[in-house]
Amino acid sequence: MKRNTESRGLAVMDRLRSTIVLLAATATIFPWNAAISAQDRVIDLRPQADEQTPLANPHKGWYHHFPDNHPDKYQIAQDSHLLDFPGMDHLYIRLAWSYLEPKEGHFDWPVIDRIIDKWTGHGLGIAFRISCRETSADRVEQQYATPRWVVEAGAKGGHFLMGKATGPEGPWEPAYDDPVFLAKLDRFLAAFAARYDGRPWLRYVDVGSIGDWGEGHSWAGSRRECGLAARMRHVDLHLAHFHRAQLVVSDDFVYALSDAQERQTLHEHVLKHGISYRDDSILVNGYLAGTSDQFTVRSPQFFADAFGKTPTVFELEHYGAVKRLGNWEGRPDSLVAKHGKGKKGPDYFRGALRLLHATYIGYHGYADQWLADNPELTGELLNRCGYWYFLRRVSLPAKSRPGTEVELAFDWENRGVAPAYHSYRLHLRWEGPEAVDQDVDAGNRHWLPESKGPFTERYRVTLPENMKPGTYVLKFKLHSPEAERDVLVALQPSLRDNAGFYRIGGVEVAR
């Protein structure tokens, strides 16, 4: 009879959901080797760690280029290609200014709003780069990425391709320090920011107003250097109008300066104003000979300096091009085979991800093709990018009384490549004769990546005075109030209930 009663009691504990009591509490750093009461239980969760299941979490993950400079590039053939993609976080809209302001003061926002409205309706985010220089002339918006009316207003520039003047049939490149060009760009950025800055789905905005495809260099254009003063001016124009969005700049934007001191000055200016970095060049053929030892990351120090405070972005060379050139598989005739010392494309991706400390990662191609080729790698890289939380062990009292303070020690580890840049809440649930929910600050902002942990937090909570005595199971989950999503932890899915709480262990509550 006693065994049957205990079984029914455990079943009731797993089913009960009753009055929720929200209690304020604090979280502080607590060294694990500090004294733990002999009455406490230490539950080792390391055997329950799960390194295989892909975790789609807020504020990190994959992104899809569309449109990609050209409005038809990388169109999504079926919605499911993005909606079923593990950890798809946002679309990266990279488009010329000319599409959005075809006439001075006349803005054609529906060009991008159609994309924004559809995909944010499915819960995805959006990021932007608006370019002023493209390298094709197949339509007027591409030839004049800076709108033609800016040229007609007197902005200086010329038609260039691969270091040579082409005449009027080639793509036009502005003089990036020209006052007419800057005045018109200033007014466009003001209108663009007034419409999109601070939108809840906006992940970041690239400073993309200099260089080929907005990358900050003119390798496919005039090959003339744009100086420090002009680059500072473009950065400051974006800072003047985007007050809430995270700004990002390509490392090429800084590295394109030939003078090392000027490069450092611009880098410091970028960091000072909370601007982050993206790398547009991983596995680009031209970098394989000189930078294979660092996975084609040319400027790792830029990212090392930035990632502690701001999320960084990883961009693969066009996946189709990487495959065509044989670099993904390491084909014998490829540059990867020649310079990679046995590495293949996935090895470059993994290594670059670590050096870039990237929170957002892109395959730069068609989602269905990438996923069909790389199903397991997709989940692996999803977990590794940004933060990836493991809970190693928990100390909790074996017994407690209503109305008393309880101290819980959680031993956390971050096996990702970056910290989280948002604060998360730890929801505790005491499940037994009733369900009592408590909410505390998780303290996650200082859980640094890889070997910088583990981090042990002591959470102090007070049990309600009128809490019913009995056997309770303590459960937890992390939650992002900002994203209105739970933050999944690398524990076996069998520990997680239908409400998203992970089971830890039992506690007796007695008068």
C-alpha positions in Angstrom: 0.0 0.0 0.0 2.8 2.4 0.8 4.5 1.8 -2.5 1.2 2.5 -4.4 0.7 5.7 -2.5 4.2 6.9 -3.3 3.7 6.1 -7.0 0.4 8.1 -7.1 2.2 10.9 -5.3 4.9 11.1 -7.9 2.4 11.0 -10.7 0.5 13.9 -9.1 3.7 15.9 -8.9 4.3 15.5 -12.6 0.8 16.7 -13.5 0.0 19.4 -11.1 -0.2 23.0 -12.2 -1.7 25.4 -9.6 -1.3 29.0 -8.3 1.8 30.7 -9.6 3.7 32.8 -7.1 6.2 35.2 -8.6 9.0 36.1 -6.2 11.8 38.6 -6.7 15.3 37.3 -6.0 18.9 38.0 -6.7 21.8 36.1 -8.4 25.4 36.5 -7.3 28.6 34.9 -8.3 29.3 32.0 -5.9 32.6 30.0 -5.9 31.7 26.3 -6.1 34.3 25.3 -3.6 32.7 27.6 -1.0 31.2 25.7 2.0 28.0 23.8 1.1 25.7 22.7 3.9 25.9 19.1 4.8 22.1 19.1 4.4 22.4 20.2 0.7 22.3 17.8 -2.2 24.7 18.2 -5.1 23.1 16.9 -8.3 25.6 16.2 -11.1 24.0 16.9 -14.5 27.1 16.3 -16.6 26.0 12.8 -17.5 22.8 14.4 -18.9 24.6 16.8 -21.2 23.5 16.7 -24.8 26.0 17.9 -27.5 24.1 16.6 -30.4 20.6 18.2 -30.5 20.5 21.5 -32.5 19.2 24.3 -30.2 17.4 27.1 -31.9 17.8 30.0 -29.4 17.1 33.7 -29.4 19.7 36.3 -30.4 21.9 33.9 -32.4 21.9 31.5 -35.3 21.7 31.3 -39.1 20.8 34.0 -41.6 19.8 33.9 -45.3 21.0 36.4 -47.9 18.0 37.7 -49.8 18.1 39.8 -51.8 21.9 39.7 -52.2 22.9 42.9 -54.0 20.7 41.9 -56.9 17.0 41.8 -56.1 16.6 38.3 -57.6 19.6 36.7 -55.9 18.9 33.8 -53.6 15.1 33.9 -53.8 13.4 31.4 -51.5 11.6 28.9 -53.7 9.5 27.4 -50.8 8.8 29.0 -47.4 9.7 25.7 -45.8 13.3 26.1 -47.0 13.7 28.8 -44.3 11.0 27.9 -41.8 12.3 24.3 -41.4 15.9 25.3 -41.4 17.4 24.6 -37.9 18.1 27.8 -36.1 17.2 30.2 -38.9 17.2 33.6 -37.2 17.0 36.4 -39.9 17.1 37.5 -43.5 20.0 39.7 -44.6 18.7 42.3 -47.1 21.6 43.7 -49.1 20.4 46.1 -51.7 21.4 49.3 -53.6 20.2 52.7 -52.5 18.8 53.3 -56.0 16.0 50.7 -55.5 14.7 52.5 -52.4 14.9 56.2 -53.6 14.4 56.1 -57.4 13.6 59.9 -57.3 14.9 62.4 -54.8 12.6 62.4 -51.8 10.4 59.6 -53.3 10.9 56.4 -51.4 9.9 53.0 -52.7 9.8 51.2 -49.3 7.5 48.3 -50.6 10.5 46.9 -52.4 11.8 45.7 -49.0 8.6 45.9 -46.9 7.1 43.0 -48.9 10.0 40.8 -47.7 10.0 42.3 -44.2 6.3 41.9 -43.6 6.2 38.3 -44.9 9.2 36.9 -42.9 8.8 38.8 -39.7 5.2 37.5 -39.7 6.8 34.1 -39.5 9.0 35.2 -36.5 12.3 35.8 -38.4 14.3 39.0 -38.0 15.8 41.3 -40.6 19.3 42.9 -41.1 20.3 45.5 -43.7 23.1 46.7 -45.8 22.3 49.5 -48.3 25.1 49.9 -50.8 26.1 52.8 -53.0 28.2 50.8 -55.5 27.5 47.6 -57.4 29.6 45.9 -60.1 27.0 45.1 -62.8 25.2 47.2 -65.3 22.4 44.8 -66.3 19.8 47.3 -65.1 19.9 51.0 -64.2 19.6 50.4 -60.4 22.7 48.2 -60.6 24.7 50.5 -62.8 23.8 53.5 -60.6 23.6 51.9 -57.2 23.9 55.5 -56.0 20.8 56.8 -57.8 21.4 58.5 -61.1 19.6 61.6 -59.9 22.5 62.1 -57.3 24.9 62.0 -60.3 22.8 64.5 -62.2 22.8 66.8 -59.1 26.6 67.1 -59.5 28.0 64.3 -57.3 31.5 63.4 -58.5 32.5 59.9 -59.5 33.1 57.7 -62.5 32.5 54.4 -64.3 35.0 51.8 -63.3 35.4 48.0 -63.4 38.5 46.0 -62.2 40.7 49.1 -61.9 39.8 50.6 -65.3 37.6 53.4 -66.5 34.8 51.8 -68.6 33.0 54.8 -70.0 29.3 55.5 -69.4 28.3 51.8 -70.1 30.0 50.6 -66.9 28.9 50.7 -63.2 29.2 54.1 -61.6 31.3 54.6 -58.4 30.9 57.8 -56.3 33.7 59.8 -54.9 32.9 58.9 -51.3 33.9 62.2 -49.8 32.0 64.3 -52.4 29.8 66.9 -50.5 26.9 66.5 -52.9 26.9 62.7 -52.5 27.3 63.0 -48.7 24.4 65.5 -48.4 22.0 63.2 -50.4 23.2 60.1 -48.5 22.6 61.9 -45.2 19.0 62.6 -46.1 18.4 59.1 -47.3 19.8 57.6 -44.1 17.7 59.9 -42.0 14.5 58.6 -43.8 15.7 55.0 -43.7 16.4 55.2 -40.0 13.2 57.0 -39.2 11.3 54.1 -40.7 13.3 51.1 -39.5 15.6 52.0 -36.5 14.4 50.4 -33.3 12.0 47.9 -34.9 11.8 44.8 -32.7 12.8 42.5 -35.6 15.9 44.5 -36.6 19.1 42.6 -35.9 21.7 45.0 -37.2 22.5 47.6 -39.9 25.7 47.5 -41.9 27.7 50.6 -42.6 27.6 49.7 -46.3 27.9 53.1 -48.1 31.5 52.7 -49.2 33.0 50.3 -51.7 32.0 47.4 -54.0 28.8 45.8 -52.7 29.2 48.0 -49.6 32.2 46.0 -48.4 34.5 49.1 -48.0 37.0 48.3 -50.7 37.1 49.1 -54.4 38.9 46.0 -55.7 36.3 45.4 -58.5 36.0 49.2 -59.2 38.4 52.0 -59.4 40.9 50.5 -56.9 41.4 54.0 -55.5 41.8 54.3 -51.8 39.0 56.1 -49.9 40.7 57.9 -47.1 40.3 57.9 -43.3 38.4 61.2 -43.1 35.7 60.0 -45.6 35.3 56.6 -43.8 34.9 58.4 -40.4 32.3 60.6 -42.0 30.3 57.6 -43.3 30.5 56.0 -39.9 29.3 59.1 -38.2 26.4 59.6 -40.6 25.1 56.2 -39.6 25.6 57.0 -35.9 23.7 60.2 -36.3 20.6 58.5 -37.5 20.6 55.0 -36.0 20.3 55.4 -32.3 18.9 52.0 -31.3 20.0 49.5 -34.0 23.2 47.6 -33.6 25.6 48.9 -36.3 28.1 46.5 -38.0 30.9 47.2 -40.4 32.9 44.8 -42.6 36.5 44.3 -41.5 37.4 45.4 -45.1 35.9 48.8 -44.4 38.8 49.3 -41.9 41.5 47.2 -43.4 41.2 48.9 -46.8 43.2 51.8 -45.4 46.8 51.2 -46.3 48.2 53.2 -43.5 48.4 51.0 -40.3 48.0 54.0 -37.9 44.9 55.2 -39.8 43.6 51.7 -39.7 44.0 51.6 -35.9 42.4 55.0 -35.6 39.3 53.9 -37.5 39.2 50.6 -35.6 39.2 52.4 -32.2 36.5 54.8 -33.5 34.4 51.8 -34.4 34.8 50.2 -31.0 34.3 53.4 -29.1 30.8 53.8 -30.6 29.7 50.2 -30.0 29.9 49.2 -33.7 30.6 45.5 -34.4 32.3 43.6 -37.2 31.3 41.2 -40.0 33.7 39.2 -42.2 32.6 38.9 -45.8 35.5 36.8 -47.0 35.6 33.3 -45.5 36.9 30.8 -48.1 37.2 33.5 -50.8 39.8 32.2 -53.3 42.0 35.2 -53.1 42.6 34.7 -49.3 43.5 31.0 -49.4 47.1 31.4 -50.2 48.0 33.9 -47.5 45.6 33.3 -44.7 44.8 29.5 -44.7 46.6 29.1 -41.4 43.9 31.4 -39.8 41.0 29.9 -41.8 41.0 33.0 -44.2 40.2 35.4 -41.3 42.4 38.3 -42.3 41.7 40.5 -39.3 41.1 38.3 -36.2 42.2 41.0 -33.8 39.3 43.3 -34.9 36.9 40.6 -33.8 38.8 39.7 -30.7 38.5 43.4 -29.7 34.8 43.6 -30.5 33.0 40.4 -29.5 33.2 41.0 -25.8 30.6 43.7 -26.1 28.9 43.3 -29.5 27.7 40.4 -31.6 29.9 39.7 -34.7 28.8 38.2 -38.0 30.2 35.4 -40.2 29.7 35.4 -44.0 30.9 32.5 -46.1 32.0 33.2 -49.7 29.0 32.3 -52.0 28.5 28.6 -51.2 27.9 27.8 -54.9 31.3 29.3 -55.8 33.0 27.5 -53.0 31.7 24.2 -54.3 32.3 25.0 -58.0 36.0 25.8 -57.2 36.3 22.5 -55.3 37.1 24.2 -52.0 34.3 22.7 -49.9 35.3 19.1 -50.6 39.0 19.9 -51.0 39.1 18.7 -54.5 42.7 17.9 -55.6 42.8 20.8 -58.1 41.5 23.4 -55.6 43.3 26.1 -53.6 42.1 24.5 -50.4 43.9 21.3 -51.4 47.1 23.3 -52.2 47.1 25.6 -49.1 44.8 24.0 -46.6 47.2 21.3 -45.2 44.5 18.7 -45.2 41.7 21.0 -44.2 38.4 21.1 -46.1 35.6 23.6 -46.3 33.8 22.5 -43.0 37.2 22.8 -41.2 37.6 26.4 -42.4 34.0 27.2 -41.3 34.7 25.8 -37.8 38.0 27.5 -37.4 36.8 30.9 -38.7 33.8 30.7 -36.4 36.1 30.4 -33.4 38.4 33.3 -34.6 35.4 35.6 -35.4 33.5 34.7 -32.2 30.4 35.0 -34.5 26.9 35.1 -33.1 25.3 35.1 -36.6 26.4 32.9 -39.4 25.5 32.7 -43.1 26.1 30.1 -45.8 25.6 32.7 -48.6 23.5 30.6 -51.0 20.3 28.7 -51.3 19.1 27.3 -48.0 17.8 24.0 -49.4 21.1 23.2 -51.2 23.2 24.0 -48.2 21.0 22.0 -45.8 20.9 19.0 -48.2 24.7 19.0 -48.4 25.4 19.7 -44.7 22.6 18.5 -42.4 24.8 17.5 -39.4 27.2 20.4 -39.8 24.3 22.8 -39.8 23.2 21.7 -36.3 26.8 21.6 -35.1 27.5 25.2 -36.2 24.2 26.4 -34.9 25.1 25.3 -31.4 28.7 26.6 -31.6 27.8 30.1 -32.8 27.1 32.7 -30.1 26.4 31.2 -26.7 25.8 27.5 -25.9 24.8 26.8 -22.3 25.4 23.7 -20.3 24.4 23.1 -16.7 27.0 21.0 -15.0 25.6 20.6 -11.5 23.2 22.1 -9.0 23.3 22.3 -5.2 19.9 22.5 -3.5 18.7 21.8 0.1 17.3 18.4 0.8 14.8 19.9 3.1 13.3 23.4 3.6 10.4 25.1 5.4 7.8 27.6 4.1 8.7 31.2 4.6 12.5 30.5 4.7 15.2 31.6 2.3 16.6 28.9 0.0 20.0 29.1 -1.6 20.6 27.3 -4.9 24.0 27.0 -6.6 24.0 26.4 -10.4 27.2 25.6 -12.1 27.0 26.9 -15.7 29.3 26.5 -18.7 29.3 28.3 -22.1 30.7 26.2 -24.9 29.8 28.6 -27.6 32.2 31.1 -29.2 30.7 34.3 -27.7 28.7 35.6 -24.7 25.1 36.4 -24.9 24.4 40.1 -25.3 21.1 40.0 -23.5 20.1 39.2 -20.0 18.0 36.1 -19.4 15.8 35.1 -16.5 15.9 31.9 -14.6 12.4 30.6 -13.9 12.3 28.1 -11.1 9.3 25.8 -10.5 8.7 23.9 -7.3 6.3 21.2 -8.4 4.5 19.1 -5.8 1.3 19.6 -3.8 1.1 22.9 -5.6 3.2 24.6 -8.3 5.2 27.6 -7.1 7.1 29.6 -9.7 9.9 32.0 -9.0 11.8 34.3 -11.3 15.4 35.5 -10.9 18.1 37.2 -13.0 20.2 34.3 -14.4 23.4 36.4 -14.3 24.3 35.1 -17.8 25.9 38.2 -19.2 29.3 37.3 -17.8 29.2 33.6 -18.8 32.1 33.9 -21.3 32.7 31.3 -24.0 34.7 28.1 -24.1 37.5 27.8 -21.5 36.4 30.9 -19.5 34.1 29.0 -17.2 32.4 27.3 -15.5 30.4 30.0 -13.8 28.6 29.3 -10.6 25.7 31.4 -9.5 24.0 31.4 -6.1 20.3 32.2 -6.4 18.5 33.1 -3.2 14.7 32.7 -3.1 12.2 32.7 -0.3 9.5 30.0 -0.2 6.0 31.4 0.4 4.7 31.4 3.9 1.6 29.4 2.9 3.4 26.9 0.7 1.9 23.5 1.3 4.2 20.9 2.9 5.2 17.9 0.8 7.7 16.5 -1.7 8.5 18.9 -4.5 10.5 18.5 -7.7 12.6 21.5 -8.5 12.6 22.4 -12.2 14.1 25.4 -14.2 14.2 27.1 -17.5 16.0 30.1 -19.0 13.8 32.7 -20.7 14.3 35.8 -22.7 11.6 38.4 -21.9 12.8 40.6 -24.8 12.4 37.8 -27.4 9.5 36.2 -25.6 11.2 32.9 -26.0 12.8 30.2 -23.8 16.5 29.7 -24.0 17.3 26.0 -24.5 20.1 24.4 -22.5 22.2 21.5 -23.7 20.5 18.8 -21.5 18.9 15.6 -22.6 15.4 16.4 -24.0 13.9 13.8 -21.7 14.5 16.1 -18.8 12.3 18.8 -20.3 8.6 18.8 -19.7 5.8 20.2 -21.9 6.1 23.6 -20.3 9.8 23.8 -21.2 11.1 23.2 -17.6 14.1 20.9 -17.0 13.9 18.5 -14.0 16.6 18.8 -11.4 15.7 16.9 -8.2 13.4 16.6 -5.2 13.2 18.8 -2.1 11.1 18.1 1.1 9.1 21.1 2.3 8.0 20.6 5.9 6.6 22.8 8.7 
